[in-house]
C-alpha cells in the first residue's frame, strides 16, 4: 500500500528553469520506459542562476502546484539552482503531498559512495552562493575537501549552441585552469546543462579525474522512490509525454532537441498568467 494518495499510472512531473532539465528527463524516460512524464521549463524566467532565492522559491512552489494539478504522482526538481534554493521549503509545503526527488542529493550520495577525498564543483552563481553542495558533502564526510566555482558563461553558451568547438573549449579551459582544482579526484557538474559539454570537460581535465553529473543518479533515485512507495506504472496504458514551456521561441525548439537527444514537441503554457 502506497504512503501517498496518488495514482500509480499518473505522470511524473519534471521541471527546470528552462530546457536544461531535459537531460534529466531523457535519463528518466530511458530508465523508466513505462512512465509518462510532464516536463515544464520555465523559459519565461530563465536563468534562475541570476535570480534571488526569494524569486526562485516563488517560481518553484508555483510550478510544483501546477504539476500536481496535472495529476503528477511524483515531482523531480531537475534544476540545481531550484533544488539548492527551494528544495527544503518544498518538502515543508503541506500542499505538496507527493514524493519529491531533486538532482542535488543523489549526486552528493554518489560522491560519498565513491569515497572521494577532494572534489571540485562548477555551477551557476545561485547554486554556488547557496553552498548547499559543500554543506551536504561535509555533513556526510567531515574530512572531504570541496572547492567550488561559479561558471555563469556556460549556460548561455550551451543554450546558444556554442559547444564542441574552439569557443567552448577556451571558455571551459579558462574556468578549470584554477589552482583550487589541482589534484581533485572528481568534478561535479552541478547544472543540468553541463552534461552536454561533459565530454569536452573530461578531455580538458583528463581521464584521471571523474566527471560526475546528476542525470543518471537522479533517474536511479526516482526509480527507487517509485518502488519504495509502490507507485510504479504497471498498467498497459500507452505512455504519453508532454513538454511544456512558459515562453516558446524557435531557438528553444531547436535547443530542446539537443538536450533531449531527439525530436520533441514543445507546447506553450504560461502558468504565470493564471
FIMI-437196 format. One line per 5 residues: their letters; for each residue x, y, z of N, C-alpha, C. Coordinates in nm, 4 decimals. Layout:
// FIMI-437196
A	X,Y,Z,X,Y,Z,X,Y,Z  ...
This chain:
// FIMI-437196
XXXXX	0.0836,-0.1200,0.0000,0.0000,0.0000,0.0000,0.0870,0.1250,0.0000  0.0590,0.2148,-0.0934,0.1386,0.3357,-0.1051,0.1155,0.4284,0.0132  0.2216,0.5032,0.0485,0.2099,0.6000,0.1569,0.1636,0.7351,0.1057  0.1427,0.7453,-0.0257,0.0939,0.8682,-0.0857,-0.0366,0.8416,-0.1595  -0.1283,0.9355,-0.1515,-0.2582,0.9206,-0.2164,-0.2486,0.9672,-0.3613
XXXXX	-0.1835,0.8858,-0.4436,-0.1643,0.9192,-0.5852,-0.1966,0.7968,-0.6702  -0.2183,0.8223,-0.7992,-0.2443,0.7145,-0.8943,-0.1123,0.6635,-0.9516  -0.0914,0.5327,-0.9447,0.0342,0.4756,-0.9935,0.0525,0.4969,-1.1433  -0.0579,0.5129,-1.2159,-0.0463,0.5342,-1.3601,-0.0410,0.6829,-1.3959  -0.0308,0.7678,-1.2954,-0.0176,0.9104,-1.3209,0.1209,0.9436,-1.3750
XXXXX	0.1361,1.0617,-1.4347,0.2665,1.1006,-1.4898,0.3634,1.1469,-1.3827  0.4883,1.1499,-1.4195,0.5934,1.2070,-1.3353,0.6143,1.3512,-1.3790  0.6087,1.4441,-1.2854,0.6317,1.5846,-1.3169,0.7789,1.6189,-1.3028  0.8335,1.6825,-1.4037,0.9744,1.7215,-1.4042,0.9814,1.8692,-1.4409  1.0614,1.9462,-1.3692,1.0729,2.0863,-1.4090,1.2134,2.1402,-1.3931
XXXXX	1.2383,2.2450,-1.4699,1.3665,2.3139,-1.4676,1.3402,2.4608,-1.4977  1.4412,2.5432,-1.4765,1.4284,2.6844,-1.5080,1.4182,2.7082,-1.6585  1.4558,2.6109,-1.7359,1.4496,2.6225,-1.8812,1.4407,2.4855,-1.9437  1.5279,2.4593,-2.0375,1.5242,2.3305,-2.1062,1.6429,2.2416,-2.0702  1.7306,2.2891,-1.9823,1.8449,2.2086,-1.9410,1.8037,2.0798,-1.8730
XXXXX	1.6911,2.0843,-1.7998,1.6430,1.9654,-1.7299,1.5993,1.8538,-1.8213  1.5962,1.8807,-1.9512,1.5634,1.7737,-2.0465,1.6707,1.6655,-2.0467  1.7920,1.6973,-2.0007,1.8942,1.5932,-1.9884,1.8534,1.4922,-1.8820  1.7915,1.5417,-1.7751,1.7399,1.4535,-1.6699,1.6178,1.3776,-1.7203  1.5290,1.4492,-1.7900,1.4086,1.3857,-1.8456,1.4459,1.2717,-1.9396
XXXXX	1.5510,1.2906,-2.0183,1.5954,1.1862,-2.1115,1.6407,1.0617,-2.0355  1.7181,1.0809,-1.9285,1.7634,0.9668,-1.8485,1.6461,0.8955,-1.7835  1.5456,0.9730,-1.7410,1.4276,0.9139,-1.6770,1.3467,0.8320,-1.7767  1.3221,0.8854,-1.8943,1.2431,0.8112,-1.9930,1.3187,0.6897,-2.0449  1.4505,0.6954,-2.0473,1.5300,0.5788,-2.0879,1.5251,0.4701,-1.9818
XXXXX	1.5388,0.5101,-1.8543,1.5426,0.4130,-1.7445,1.4043,0.3594,-1.7104  1.3016,0.4430,-1.7272,1.1644,0.4068,-1.6893,1.0714,0.4217,-1.8106  1.0850,0.3336,-1.9079,1.0087,0.3482,-2.0330,0.8580,0.3341,-2.0180  0.8103,0.2801,-1.9064,0.6653,0.2647,-1.8860,0.6017,0.3871,-1.8207  0.6830,0.4850,-1.7844,0.6316,0.6019,-1.7140,0.6085,0.7192,-1.8099
XXXXX	0.4941,0.7834,-1.7945,0.4657,0.9072,-1.8672,0.5236,1.0245,-1.7882  0.5613,1.1296,-1.8589,0.6143,1.2469,-1.7908,0.5459,1.3742,-1.8396  0.5428,1.4726,-1.7520,0.5066,1.6090,-1.7904,0.6250,1.6958,-1.7527  0.6874,1.7527,-1.8534,0.8044,1.8377,-1.8306,0.7630,1.9835,-1.8429  0.8067,2.0654,-1.7455,0.7807,2.2087,-1.7529,0.9110,2.2853,-1.7435
XXXXX	0.9374,2.3655,-1.8441,1.0550,2.4509,-1.8444,1.0123,2.5962,-1.8304  1.0591,2.6611,-1.7270,1.0178,2.7996,-1.7015,1.1052,2.8962,-1.7816  1.0943,2.8854,-1.9121,1.1782,2.9651,-2.0013,1.1487,3.1145,-1.9922  1.0341,3.1491,-1.9381,0.9999,3.2914,-1.9219,1.0887,3.3584,-1.8190  1.1391,3.2807,-1.7230,1.2159,3.3391,-1.6134,1.3624,3.2973,-1.6107
XXXXX	1.4077,3.2238,-1.7110,1.5471,3.1824,-1.7072,1.6390,3.3041,-1.7290  1.7622,3.2968,-1.6767,1.8184,3.1875,-1.5959,1.7917,3.2077,-1.4474  1.7544,3.0997,-1.3790,1.7342,3.1064,-1.2347,1.8649,3.1415,-1.1620  1.9762,3.1064,-1.2234,2.1052,3.1285,-1.1594,2.1355,3.2735,-1.1292  2.0636,3.3632,-1.1938,2.0843,3.5065,-1.1702,1.9724,3.5672,-1.0856
XXXXX	1.8802,3.4842,-1.0352,1.7664,3.5327,-0.9565,1.7939,3.5195,-0.8065  1.7148,3.5914,-0.7274,1.7259,3.5819,-0.5819,1.6627,3.4521,-0.5330  1.6996,3.4104,-0.4125,1.6404,3.2901,-0.3544,1.4900,3.3057,-0.3355  1.4461,3.4264,-0.2997,1.3027,3.4518,-0.2809,1.2273,3.4274,-0.4115  1.2808,3.4785,-0.5217,1.2167,3.4593,-0.6516,1.2166,3.3122,-0.6911
XXXXX	1.3287,3.2446,-0.6699,1.3392,3.1037,-0.7074,1.2401,3.0186,-0.6294  1.2244,3.0459,-0.5007,1.1267,2.9725,-0.4200,0.9846,2.9963,-0.4706  0.9541,3.1196,-0.5067,0.8215,3.1516,-0.5596,0.7942,3.0733,-0.6873  0.8887,3.0758,-0.7797,0.8724,3.0024,-0.9061,0.8564,2.8528,-0.8798  0.9409,2.7986,-0.7918,0.9421,2.6544,-0.7653,0.8095,2.6059,-0.7083
XXXXX	0.7560,2.6746,-0.6095,0.6292,2.6324,-0.5488,0.5143,2.6435,-0.6487  0.5139,2.7485,-0.7274,0.4083,2.7669,-0.8281,0.4107,2.6527,-0.9299  0.5289,2.6158,-0.9753,0.5410,2.5087,-1.0739,0.5021,2.3743,-1.0131  0.5444,2.3489,-0.8908,0.5065,2.2234,-0.8244,0.3553,2.2116,-0.8130  0.2892,2.3192,-0.7740,0.1430,2.3171,-0.7615,0.0768,2.2967,-0.8973
XXXXX	0.1358,2.3551,-1.0014,0.0834,2.3343,-1.1369,0.0943,2.1870,-1.1768  0.2084,2.1259,-1.1519,0.2276,1.9851,-1.1884,0.1340,1.8933,-1.1101  0.1108,1.9252,-0.9845,0.0160,1.8468,-0.9051,-0.1244,1.8563,-0.9626  -0.1601,1.9740,-1.0130,-0.2922,1.9931,-1.0729,-0.3076,1.9113,-1.2005  -0.1942,1.8721,-1.2606,-0.1976,1.7874,-1.3808,-0.2035,1.6388,-1.3458
XXXXX	-0.2110,1.6087,-1.2165,-0.2209,1.4695,-1.1731,-0.0885,1.3981,-1.1563  0.0201,1.4723,-1.1448,0.1515,1.4080,-1.1314,0.1635,1.3342,-0.9976  0.2187,1.2157,-1.0020,0.2317,1.1314,-0.8828,0.3639,1.1532,-0.8101  0.4551,1.2243,-0.8741,0.5872,1.2467,-0.8195,0.6446,1.3692,-0.8893  0.7305,1.4430,-0.8214,0.7914,1.5621,-0.8805,0.9431,1.5485,-0.8765
XXXXX	1.0052,1.5803,-0.9879,1.1506,1.5814,-0.9962,1.1961,1.7255,-1.0184  1.2719,1.7765,-0.9228,1.3281,1.9114,-0.9361,1.4567,1.8979,-1.0161  1.4449,1.9106,-1.1481,1.5572,1.8866,-1.2387,1.6341,2.0153,-1.2648  1.6575,2.0893,-1.1588,1.7270,2.2178,-1.1682,1.8091,2.2327,-1.0419  1.9394,2.2391,-1.0566,2.0261,2.2514,-0.9394,1.9994,2.3798,-0.8626
XXXXX	1.9748,2.4883,-0.9354,1.9512,2.6166,-0.8699,1.8239,2.6123,-0.7873  1.7162,2.5579,-0.8444,1.5901,2.5458,-0.7708,1.6043,2.4492,-0.6545  1.6780,2.3407,-0.6748,1.6951,2.2413,-0.5681,1.7718,2.2991,-0.4496  1.8777,2.3745,-0.4777,1.9573,2.4293,-0.3679,1.8847,2.5425,-0.2959  1.8044,2.6191,-0.3695,1.7376,2.7343,-0.3085,1.6030,2.6985,-0.2465
XXXXX	1.5348,2.5967,-0.3012,1.3945,2.5775,-0.2634,1.3558,2.4366,-0.2220  1.4450,2.3389,-0.2312,1.4066,2.2010,-0.2005,1.3524,2.1864,-0.0585  1.4195,2.2473,0.0373,1.3755,2.2338,0.1769,1.2364,2.2936,0.1974  1.2099,2.4073,0.1345,1.0783,2.4695,0.1509,0.9708,2.3892,0.0799  1.0059,2.3252,-0.0307,0.9111,2.2382,-0.0999,0.8742,2.1192,-0.0106
XXXXX	0.9732,2.0628,0.0557,0.9482,1.9483,0.1430,0.8619,1.9865,0.2634  0.8567,2.1156,0.2939,0.7753,2.1638,0.4054,0.6433,2.2253,0.3595  0.6136,2.2128,0.2310,0.4885,2.2663,0.1754,0.3792,2.1606,0.1938  0.2832,2.1880,0.2775,0.1771,2.0913,0.3092,0.0896,2.0576,0.1889  0.0924,2.1411,0.0860,0.0110,2.1160,-0.0326,0.0786,2.0197,-0.1305
XXXXX	0.2064,1.9942,-0.1093,0.2804,1.9046,-0.1983,0.2872,1.7671,-0.1319  0.1856,1.6861,-0.1587,0.1714,1.5563,-0.0918,0.2072,1.4415,-0.1850  0.3215,1.4564,-0.2522,0.3742,1.3507,-0.3384,0.5239,1.3407,-0.3120  0.5856,1.2285,-0.3499,0.7316,1.2198,-0.3355,0.8003,1.3260,-0.4219  0.9086,1.3819,-0.3720,0.9860,1.4819,-0.4451,1.1313,1.4351,-0.4522
XXXXX	1.1830,1.4312,-0.5726,1.3221,1.3925,-0.5964,1.3938,1.5133,-0.6547  1.5154,1.5395,-0.6090,1.5910,1.6505,-0.6663,1.7176,1.5978,-0.7324  1.7969,1.6889,-0.7875,1.9201,1.6466,-0.8552,2.0438,1.6643,-0.7680  2.0268,1.7251,-0.6511,2.1414,1.7516,-0.5649,2.1754,1.6322,-0.4761  2.0786,1.5848,-0.3991,2.1057,1.4777,-0.3028,2.1587,1.3487,-0.3664
XXXXX	2.1033,1.3038,-0.4809,2.1597,1.1827,-0.5417,2.3052,1.1992,-0.5843  2.3414,1.3203,-0.6312,2.4799,1.3424,-0.6728,2.5728,1.3473,-0.5521  2.5276,1.4070,-0.4445,2.6049,1.4078,-0.3198,2.6284,1.2648,-0.2718  2.5239,1.1852,-0.2740,2.5361,1.0454,-0.2299,2.6337,0.9680,-0.3176  2.6340,0.9977,-0.4485,2.7261,0.9297,-0.5396,2.8710,0.9623,-0.5035
XXXXX	2.8974,1.0863,-0.4698,3.0327,1.1262,-0.4296,3.0751,1.0521,-0.3023  2.9835,1.0453,-0.2071,3.0141,0.9765,-0.0803,3.0352,0.8272,-0.1053  2.9517,0.7681,-0.1893,2.9638,0.6247,-0.2186,3.0980,0.5912,-0.2837  3.1492,0.6839,-0.3641,3.2772,0.6587,-0.4306,3.3967,0.6993,-0.3436  3.3669,0.7554,-0.2269,3.4691,0.7827,-0.1247,3.5803,0.8760,-0.1737
XXXXX	3.5427,0.9800,-0.2454,3.6415,1.0783,-0.2891,3.6866,1.1636,-0.1713  3.8114,1.2081,-0.1774,3.8681,1.2911,-0.0699,3.8701,1.4397,-0.1071  3.8817,1.4702,-0.2364,3.8917,1.6093,-0.2821,3.8126,1.6257,-0.4112  3.7144,1.7142,-0.4090,3.6287,1.7310,-0.5267,3.6136,1.8786,-0.5612  3.5840,1.9028,-0.6884,3.5535,2.0370,-0.7354,3.4088,2.0416,-0.7811
XXXXX	3.3496,2.1594,-0.7762,3.2107,2.1784,-0.8191,3.2028,2.3014,-0.9076  3.1362,2.2882,-1.0228,3.1065,2.4041,-1.1061,2.9552,2.4125,-1.1228  2.9028,2.5342,-1.1188,2.7577,2.5530,-1.1212,2.7256,2.6999,-1.1485  2.5962,2.7332,-1.1431,2.5543,2.8716,-1.1571,2.5916,2.9506,-1.0318  2.5814,3.0813,-1.0412,2.6116,3.1657,-0.9249,2.5196,3.1322,-0.8073
XXXXX	2.3899,3.1135,-0.8363,2.2943,3.0877,-0.7279,2.3240,2.9566,-0.6577  2.3589,2.8529,-0.7322,2.3904,2.7238,-0.6714,2.5149,2.7343,-0.5840  2.6171,2.8007,-0.6337,2.7391,2.8168,-0.5544,2.7123,2.9050,-0.4330  2.6348,3.0114,-0.4528,2.6029,3.1019,-0.3412,2.5293,3.0293,-0.2289  2.4459,2.9336,-0.2643,2.3699,2.8596,-0.1626,2.4589,2.7750,-0.0737
XXXXX	2.5719,2.7298,-0.1280,2.6694,2.6476,-0.0546,2.6116,2.5118,-0.0138  2.4983,2.4726,-0.0746,2.4314,2.3501,-0.0325,2.5126,2.2248,-0.0634  2.5787,2.2198,-0.1786,2.6571,2.1006,-0.2115,2.7676,2.0782,-0.1080  2.8425,2.1849,-0.0788,2.9525,2.1714,0.0167,2.8992,2.1309,0.1539  2.7917,2.1953,0.1976,2.7348,2.1641,0.3282,2.6890,2.0191,0.3363
XXXXX	2.6219,1.9720,0.2316,2.5711,1.8350,0.2325,2.6852,1.7339,0.2286  2.7873,1.7632,0.1506,2.9017,1.6727,0.1448,2.9726,1.6650,0.2795  2.9940,1.7807,0.3420,3.0627,1.7826,0.4708,2.9803,1.7183,0.5817  2.8489,1.7258,0.5700,2.7641,1.6634,0.6730,2.7732,1.5112,0.6684  2.8132,1.4581,0.5530,2.8239,1.3128,0.5389,2.9674,1.2618,0.5458
XXXXX	3.0612,1.3543,0.5222,3.2027,1.3165,0.5281,3.2802,1.4414,0.5678  3.3105,1.4541,0.6952,3.3636,1.5788,0.7505,3.5019,1.6163,0.6982  3.5787,1.5179,0.6493,3.7146,1.5478,0.6047,3.7264,1.5646,0.4538  3.6144,1.5678,0.3812,3.6224,1.5851,0.2371,3.6588,1.7293,0.2044  3.7430,1.7475,0.1041,3.7864,1.8810,0.0622,3.7040,1.9210,-0.0599
XXXXX	3.6351,2.0339,-0.0500,3.5429,2.0770,-0.1547,3.5814,2.2156,-0.2054  3.5974,2.2253,-0.3371,3.6290,2.3540,-0.3997,3.5203,2.3863,-0.5019  3.4645,2.5071,-0.4930,3.3513,2.5451,-0.5764,3.3847,2.6642,-0.6659  3.3185,2.6681,-0.7818,3.3362,2.7818,-0.8709,3.2084,2.8079,-0.9490  3.1652,2.9342,-0.9506,3.0530,2.9739,-1.0355,3.1032,2.9880,-1.1792
XXXXX	3.0293,2.9302,-1.2723,3.0686,2.9338,-1.4139,2.9515,2.9872,-1.4975  2.9174,3.1154,-1.4803,2.7951,3.1701,-1.5391,2.7910,3.1754,-1.6914  2.9053,3.1724,-1.7570,2.9048,3.1797,-1.9033,2.8621,3.0487,-1.9695  2.8679,2.9389,-1.8951,2.8441,2.8090,-1.9582,2.6991,2.7880,-2.0008  2.6022,2.8328,-1.9175,2.4618,2.8116,-1.9541,2.4241,2.8855,-2.0820
XXXXX	2.4463,3.0175,-2.0940,2.4123,3.0836,-2.2201,2.4933,3.0301,-2.3380  2.6170,2.9911,-2.3123,2.6994,2.9340,-2.4194,2.6346,2.8077,-2.4759  2.5897,2.7215,-2.3851,2.5274,2.5960,-2.4275,2.3945,2.6225,-2.4971  2.3131,2.7113,-2.4397,2.1807,2.7376,-2.4978,2.1903,2.8033,-2.6353  2.3012,2.8743,-2.6602,2.3212,2.9351,-2.7913,2.3903,2.8395,-2.8882
XXXXX	2.4182,2.7187,-2.8434,2.4776,2.6184,-2.9316,2.6277,2.6292,-2.9477  2.6939,2.7107,-2.8638,2.8383,2.7263,-2.8728,2.9086,2.6239,-2.7850  2.9062,2.4997,-2.8290,2.9816,2.3967,-2.7596,3.0352,2.2967,-2.8603  3.1337,2.2213,-2.8151,3.2082,2.1300,-2.9011,3.2771,2.2058,-3.0143  3.3349,2.3196,-2.9788,3.4110,2.3979,-3.0746,3.5206,2.4738,-3.0005
XXXXX	3.5966,2.5517,-3.0722,3.7095,2.6227,-3.0104,3.6638,2.7257,-2.9073  3.5467,2.7863,-2.9310,3.4955,2.8863,-2.8368,3.4685,2.8226,-2.7011  3.3951,2.7113,-2.7031,3.3616,2.6455,-2.5765,3.4851,2.5911,-2.5073  3.5759,2.5357,-2.5839,3.6980,2.4811,-2.5232,3.7766,2.5900,-2.4513  3.7826,2.7091,-2.5110,3.8564,2.8191,-2.4494,3.7898,2.8647,-2.3198
XXXXX	3.6559,2.8751,-2.3221,3.5826,2.9188,-2.2034,3.5955,2.8160,-2.0911  3.5742,2.6883,-2.1252,3.5826,2.5827,-2.0239,3.7234,2.5767,-1.9648  3.8234,2.5832,-2.0518,3.9620,2.5757,-2.0056,3.9941,2.6930,-1.9136  3.9415,2.8107,-1.9466,3.9665,2.9301,-1.8641,3.9110,2.9104,-1.7235  3.7911,2.8532,-1.7144,3.7312,2.8278,-1.5839,3.8085,2.7219,-1.5052
XXXXX	3.8424,2.6136,-1.5713,3.9001,2.4991,-1.4995,4.0487,2.5134,-1.4715  4.1126,2.6109,-1.5363,4.2548,2.6358,-1.5096,4.2666,2.7176,-1.3815  4.2306,2.6534,-1.2728,4.2240,2.7197,-1.1434,4.3025,2.6369,-1.0425  4.3841,2.7041,-0.9643,4.4702,2.6322,-0.8694,4.3902,2.5501,-0.7690  4.2689,2.5954,-0.7370,4.1868,2.5242,-0.6382,4.1463,2.3854,-0.6879
XXXXX	4.1431,2.3675,-0.8202,4.1019,2.2395,-0.8769,4.2195,2.1443,-0.8997  4.3370,2.1849,-0.8587,4.4532,2.0976,-0.8760,4.4415,1.9768,-0.7838  4.4651,1.8612,-0.8384,4.4662,1.7348,-0.7637,4.3279,1.6891,-0.7161  4.2194,1.7450,-0.7708,4.0871,1.6935,-0.7353,4.0706,1.5534,-0.7947  3.9887,1.4740,-0.7290,3.9619,1.3381,-0.7770,3.8359,1.3329,-0.8620
XXXXX	3.7457,1.4275,-0.8362,3.6192,1.4301,-0.9098,3.5752,1.5741,-0.9304  3.5069,1.5975,-1.0427,3.4490,1.7283,-1.0719,3.2992,1.7100,-1.0885  3.2221,1.7797,-1.0052,3.0765,1.7685,-1.0100,3.0194,1.8744,-1.1034  2.9402,1.8303,-1.2000,2.8718,1.9216,-1.2913,2.7358,1.9515,-1.2293  2.7297,2.0584,-1.1497,2.6106,2.0871,-1.0703,2.5136,2.1791,-1.1434
XXXXX	2.4901,2.1465,-1.2682,2.3921,2.2165,-1.3505,2.3491,2.1198,-1.4596  2.2185,2.1128,-1.4879,2.1692,2.0134,-1.5829,2.2026,2.0472,-1.7276  2.2549,2.1674,-1.7514,2.3042,2.1993,-1.8864,2.4373,2.1292,-1.9149  2.5168,2.1139,-1.8111,2.6561,2.0758,-1.8302,2.6810,1.9355,-1.8860  2.5867,1.8398,-1.8724,2.6125,1.7108,-1.9368,2.6376,1.7215,-2.0881
XXXXX	2.5861,1.8274,-2.1509,2.6084,1.8438,-2.2946,2.7537,1.8764,-2.3267  2.8275,1.9249,-2.2288,2.9700,1.9536,-2.2509,3.0579,1.8637,-2.1642  3.0004,1.7544,-2.1173,3.0739,1.6638,-2.0290,3.1977,1.6069,-2.0982  3.1843,1.5674,-2.2244,3.2985,1.5110,-2.2962,3.4098,1.6136,-2.3130  3.3706,1.7394,-2.3402,3.4707,1.8457,-2.3529,3.5429,1.8674,-2.2207
XXXXX	3.4661,1.8694,-2.1130,3.5250,1.8883,-1.9807,3.6190,1.7727,-1.9472  3.5756,1.6501,-1.9768,3.6596,1.5326,-1.9485,3.7907,1.5399,-2.0255  3.7860,1.5842,-2.1506,3.9075,1.5921,-2.2314,4.0043,1.6971,-2.1773  3.9494,1.8002,-2.1129,4.0335,1.9066,-2.0583,4.0946,1.8662,-1.9245  4.0153,1.8043,-1.8360,4.0667,1.7677,-1.7026,4.1446,1.6372,-1.7040
XXXXX	4.1214,1.5545,-1.8069,4.1923,1.4277,-1.8154,4.1146,1.3132,-1.7541  4.1448,1.1934,-1.7981,4.0694,1.0749,-1.7544,4.0959,1.0351,-1.6100  4.1999,1.0922,-1.5486,4.2281,1.0577,-1.4087,4.1294,1.1246,-1.3129  4.0525,1.2202,-1.3622,3.9511,1.2877,-1.2810,3.8126,1.2392,-1.3240  3.7317,1.1979,-1.2281,3.5955,1.1540,-1.2571,3.5059,1.2767,-1.2730
XXXXX	3.4372,1.2850,-1.3864,3.3437,1.3944,-1.4106,3.2028,1.3400,-1.3893  3.1340,1.3931,-1.2880,3.0046,1.3400,-1.2476,2.8933,1.4409,-1.2728  2.7802,1.3906,-1.3254,2.6620,1.4757,-1.3378,2.5431,1.4031,-1.2760  2.4327,1.4751,-1.2622,2.3198,1.4227,-1.1840,2.2164,1.3470,-1.2664  2.2322,1.3381,-1.3970,2.1245,1.2827,-1.4800,2.0927,1.1375,-1.4463
XXXXX	2.1928,1.0515,-1.4506,2.1690,0.9090,-1.4276,2.1384,0.8784,-1.2811  2.2089,0.9464,-1.1892,2.1864,0.9173,-1.0474,2.0493,0.9672,-1.0019  2.0028,1.0782,-1.0596,1.8692,1.1277,-1.0249,1.7621,1.0335,-1.0776  1.7815,0.9821,-1.1989,1.6859,0.8869,-1.2561,1.6819,0.7588,-1.1726  1.7983,0.7133,-1.1284,1.8038,0.5934,-1.0448,1.7359,0.6157,-0.9114
XXXXX	1.7548,0.7333,-0.8515,1.6889,0.7651,-0.7262,1.5375,0.7672,-0.7442  1.4912,0.8238,-0.8562,1.3479,0.8274,-0.8841,1.2916,0.6861,-0.8914  1.3621,0.5968,-0.9590,1.3150,0.4586,-0.9683,1.3026,0.3961,-0.8302  1.4003,0.4196,-0.7437,1.3946,0.3681,-0.6067,1.2723,0.4215,-0.5328  1.2438,0.5503,-0.5506,1.1301,0.6134,-0.4826,0.9984,0.5539,-0.5307
XXXXX	0.9866,0.5303,-0.6595,0.8638,0.4714,-0.7138,0.8422,0.3306,-0.6579  0.9503,0.2532,-0.6507,0.9406,0.1159,-0.5979,0.9067,0.1186,-0.4494  0.9766,0.2025,-0.3736,0.9549,0.2097,-0.2287,0.8112,0.2481,-0.1932  0.7517,0.3330,-0.2757,0.6165,0.3818,-0.2472,0.5080,0.3083,-0.3263  0.5508,0.2021,-0.3969,0.4561,0.1194,-0.4712,0.3738,0.2021,-0.5706
XXXXX	0.4401,0.2915,-0.6407,0.3686,0.3740,-0.7397,0.4327,0.3637,-0.8781  0.4953,0.2500,-0.9072,0.5399,0.2254,-1.0440,0.4177,0.2059,-1.1332  0.4297,0.2443,-1.2572,0.3207,0.2213,-1.3513,0.3348,0.0822,-1.4115  0.2465,-0.0072,-1.3711,0.2485,-0.1441,-1.4231,0.1302,-0.1733,-1.5143  0.0620,-0.0674,-1.5572,-0.0530,-0.0856,-1.6466,-0.0069,-0.0953,-1.7905
XXXXX	-0.0999,-0.1302,-1.8785,-0.0697,-0.1419,-2.0212,-0.1038,-0.0151,-2.0980  -0.1378,0.0922,-2.0265,-0.1771,0.2145,-2.0964,-0.0588,0.2729,-2.1737  -0.0891,0.3403,-2.2830,0.0152,0.3984,-2.3662,0.0881,0.5095,-2.2903  0.2179,0.5151,-2.3099,0.2992,0.6194,-2.2465,0.2793,0.7501,-2.3219  0.2535,0.8570,-2.2470,0.2340,0.9881,-2.3082,0.3242,1.0901,-2.2389
XXXXX	0.4020,1.1600,-2.3192,0.4892,1.2631,-2.2658,0.4414,1.4005,-2.3119  0.4463,1.4978,-2.2216,0.4148,1.6362,-2.2558,0.5324,1.7238,-2.2154  0.5685,1.8150,-2.3044,0.6798,1.9047,-2.2784,0.6288,2.0484,-2.2899  0.6231,2.1162,-2.1760,0.5648,2.2495,-2.1691,0.6719,2.3525,-2.1337  0.6563,2.4722,-2.1888,0.7454,2.5829,-2.1546,0.6609,2.7081,-2.1355
XXXXX	0.7079,2.7980,-2.0496,0.6313,2.9193,-2.0213,0.6542,3.0287,-2.1241  0.7550,3.0106,-2.2081,0.7786,3.1015,-2.3207,0.8368,3.0173,-2.4330  0.7866,3.0354,-2.5534,0.8258,2.9470,-2.6635,0.8826,3.0270,-2.7792  1.0043,2.9915,-2.8178,1.0689,3.0541,-2.9334,1.1276,2.9444,-3.0218  1.1626,2.9795,-3.1429,1.2232,2.8820,-3.2346,1.3561,2.8309,-3.1797
XXXXX	1.4305,2.9186,-3.1134,1.5597,2.8758,-3.0590,1.5416,2.7732,-2.9473  1.4350,2.7891,-2.8667,1.4070,2.6904,-2.7633,1.3761,2.5547,-2.8267  1.2984,2.5558,-2.9346,1.2633,2.4309,-3.0027,1.3883,2.3587,-3.0507  1.4789,2.4355,-3.1103,1.5995,2.3759,-3.1650,1.6908,2.3227,-3.0552  1.7095,2.4041,-2.9518,1.7985,2.3640,-2.8428,1.7413,2.2463,-2.7641
XXXXX	1.6085,2.2422,-2.7490,1.5443,2.1338,-2.6750,1.5757,1.9987,-2.7360  1.5803,1.9923,-2.8681,1.6108,1.8664,-2.9357,1.7508,1.8177,-2.9003  1.8443,1.9122,-2.8837,1.9811,1.8738,-2.8448,1.9841,1.8219,-2.7017  1.9125,1.8885,-2.6119,1.9122,1.8479,-2.4729,1.8468,1.7108,-2.4540  1.7381,1.6873,-2.5258,1.6653,1.5610,-2.5106,1.7220,1.4507,-2.6007
XXXXX	1.8106,1.4893,-2.6889,1.8741,1.3952,-2.7827,1.7705,1.3272,-2.8707  1.6779,1.4071,-2.9197,1.5733,1.3569,-3.0089,1.4686,1.4638,-3.0305  1.3854,1.4433,-3.1298,1.2808,1.5401,-3.1595,1.1703,1.5351,-3.0539  1.1315,1.6511,-3.0065,1.0197,1.6606,-2.9127,0.9339,1.7809,-2.9506  0.8094,1.7763,-2.9107,0.7173,1.8864,-2.9374,0.7001,1.9701,-2.8112
XXXXX	0.7469,2.0940,-2.8162,0.7287,2.1846,-2.7044,0.5934,2.2551,-2.7170  0.5221,2.2646,-2.6048,0.3944,2.3359,-2.6020,0.4078,2.4582,-2.5117  0.3465,2.5672,-2.5525,0.3500,2.6888,-2.4723,0.2389,2.6843,-2.3676  0.2766,2.7064,-2.2426,0.1798,2.7149,-2.1343,0.2327,2.8136,-2.0307  0.1807,2.9355,-2.0382,0.2272,3.0403,-1.9477,0.1463,3.0354,-1.8188
XXXX	0.1929,2.9563,-1.7245,0.1191,2.9382,-1.5990,0.1188,3.0663,-1.5150  0.2023,3.1614,-1.5506,0.2118,3.2863,-1.4725,0.0973,3.3814,-1.5018  0.0196,3.3511,-1.6050,-0.0966,3.4351,-1.6345,-0.2150,3.4026,-1.5442  -0.2140,3.2826,-1.4873,-0.3272,3.2391,-1.4065,-0.3104,3.2772,-1.2610
